[in-house]
Amino acid sequence: TANRSPAFVRDKVYLKNLFHRIRALLALNCSLIFVTDGAIPSMKLATYRRRLGSNSEADCDDTSSQPLTSLKRNKGSEFSRMIKEAKHLGLALGIPCLDGVEEAEAQCALLDLSSLCVSTILLLTT
């Protein structure tokens, strides 16, 4: 509940915490890359719409004749703003950022499967 307090956003505690995590990882000689979420995958659209309060049959009908496709995330949300600020912090510290096609976790798994990284750590989550 601390992250829901006005001071958390006003004082940007999330950026301070992220900075110290980055600093600690860099002190261990880790090479870092930020990976962010892309579009919402089709298999999660019904849940996403339900959470937004769109309960109409048109929004929740998974058996419609048109196949579901990915949906762009709300770039104007508070969390999206926090992610953008975290990306700016990372870039200022020389950390590259990869925008995932859909889920960041899936993008990290692909990097790992391709042997492009040794491990992944999830630092930011909703």
C-alpha positions in Angstrom: 0.0 0.0 0.0 3.0 2.3 0.3 3.2 2.7 -3.4 -0.4 4.1 -3.5 0.4 7.0 -1.2 0.7 10.5 -2.6 4.2 10.8 -1.3 5.3 7.7 -3.2 4.5 9.4 -6.5 5.4 13.0 -5.5 8.8 12.0 -4.1 9.4 9.4 -6.8 10.4 6.8 -4.3 10.1 4.2 -7.1 12.9 5.9 -9.0 15.1 6.1 -5.9 14.6 2.4 -5.2 15.3 1.6 -8.9 18.5 3.7 -8.9 19.8 1.8 -5.8 19.0 -1.6 -7.3 20.7 -0.6 -10.6 23.7 0.7 -8.6 24.0 -2.5 -6.6 23.8 -4.7 -9.8 26.4 -2.5 -11.6 28.7 -2.9 -8.5 28.5 -6.7 -9.1 29.7 -6.1 -12.7 26.3 -7.0 -14.2 25.5 -5.9 -17.7 21.9 -4.6 -17.7 19.1 -4.1 -20.2 15.6 -2.8 -19.5 12.7 -4.7 -21.2 9.3 -3.1 -21.1 5.8 -4.4 -22.0 4.4 -3.9 -25.5 0.8 -4.5 -26.5 -1.6 -6.5 -24.4 -1.7 -10.1 -25.9 -5.0 -11.4 -27.2 -5.3 -14.1 -24.6 -5.4 -11.4 -21.8 -7.8 -9.0 -23.5 -11.0 -10.3 -21.8 -9.4 -10.0 -18.3 -8.0 -6.5 -19.1 -11.4 -5.3 -20.3 -13.1 -6.7 -17.2 -10.6 -4.9 -14.9 -11.4 -1.7 -16.8 -15.1 -2.2 -16.1 -16.1 -2.9 -19.7 -18.7 -5.6 -19.1 -20.7 -5.3 -22.3 -21.2 -8.5 -24.3 -19.3 -6.9 -27.3 -16.3 -6.3 -25.1 -16.2 -9.7 -23.4 -17.3 -12.0 -26.2 -14.3 -14.3 -26.9 -16.3 -16.3 -29.4 -17.0 -13.5 -31.9 -16.3 -14.2 -35.6 -13.4 -11.7 -35.6 -10.1 -13.0 -34.1 -8.8 -11.1 -31.1 -5.6 -9.2 -31.7 -3.2 -7.4 -29.4 -4.3 -4.1 -27.8 -2.0 -1.2 -27.2 -1.5 -0.3 -23.6 -2.8 2.9 -22.1 0.3 5.1 -22.4 -1.4 7.9 -20.4 -1.8 5.8 -17.2 0.2 6.6 -14.1 2.0 3.3 -14.3 3.0 3.9 -17.9 4.4 7.3 -16.8 6.4 5.6 -14.1 7.8 3.1 -16.6 8.8 6.0 -19.0 10.6 7.7 -16.1 12.4 4.5 -15.2 13.5 4.1 -18.9 14.8 7.7 -18.8 16.8 6.9 -15.7 18.2 3.7 -17.3 19.2 5.5 -20.5 20.8 8.3 -18.4 22.9 5.6 -16.7 23.8 4.0 -20.1 21.4 1.1 -19.8 19.8 0.1 -23.2 16.0 -0.4 -23.3 14.2 -3.0 -25.3 10.4 -2.5 -25.9 8.8 -5.9 -25.9 6.4 -6.9 -28.6 3.8 -7.9 -26.0 4.7 -9.1 -22.5 8.1 -8.1 -21.2 8.5 -11.5 -19.4 8.0 -13.3 -22.7 10.6 -11.0 -24.3 13.0 -11.8 -21.5 12.4 -15.6 -21.9 13.1 -15.2 -25.6 16.4 -13.5 -24.8 17.3 -16.3 -22.4 16.2 -19.0 -24.8 18.4 -17.4 -27.5 21.4 -17.4 -25.0 21.6 -13.6 -25.3 21.5 -13.2 -21.5 22.4 -15.3 -18.4 19.4 -14.4 -16.3 16.6 -11.9 -15.9 15.3 -10.0 -12.9 11.8 -8.4 -12.8 12.3 -5.0 -11.2 9.0 -3.2 -12.0 5.6 -4.7 -11.7 2.0 -3.6 -11.3 
